[in-house]
């Protein structure tokens, strides 16, 4: 018996938690999917057969599936819980090779960060960027930190500059990493890697940095509703706005309101009770 819960969905990808409580020993009827997907086991184990080749899947072994594969599954050890990431090859700029994947510590960490990012509410940047790193790591792409940093190329500098301009100028396409990549005519994976290498920060952190500046402008101007401000700046909700501002400046929006008020002194924020929140 299968159960599935969607963590995030966009036209370019879907992230879901899939559970199976079946304990059947025999192979299931053949299934055919039409998507590229990465499936990682969070708990338990099961077996998969594709084109006569069998694989045992557990938290140390995942699989990359491809469209048109005829799959069969067996669950001789009982239930399991997996993270399933369905994605378009354009995310990486190429279709990954279908394979059984060894989940090393790098992939395991990327998997955990993806699940954690799903709880932030920032699907279009934080979760998307973690998803790109996870799928790329599973597909065997080298980490941006695993090799010497290459000399900056003019095309890469121009790409990073164009991305910064689109974000700071609030281009509609920059509301999401995938839309920004389409605007700049590169794959999301290339954009994410080049931007981090050229600027020293991730696209997610840069975009949040820009949004925090705008939030402080509005707070200083006396914007009364933090919920409306969160919606205006593209945050998931007021709590997401508050977490992001505190991460970047060390104060909550309410504390900033006091600190940025006309005539505020340097000790005003320290006296604000909401710093305990």
Secondary structure, DSSP 8 states (H G I E B T S, - for coil): -EEEEEEEEETTEEEEEEEE-----S----EE--SEEEEEEEEE-EEEEETTEEEEEBTTEEEEE-TT-EEEEE-TT--EEEEEEEE-GGGTTS----EEEE--HHHHHHHHHHHHHTTTS-IIIIIHHHHHHHHHHHTT---TTSS------HHHHHHHHHHHHHHHTT-GGGGSHHHHHHHHTS-HHHHHHHHHHHHSS-HHHHHHHHHHHHHHHHHHTT---HHHHHHHTT-SSHHHHHHHHHHHHSS-HHHHHHHTSTT--TTHHHH-GGGG-
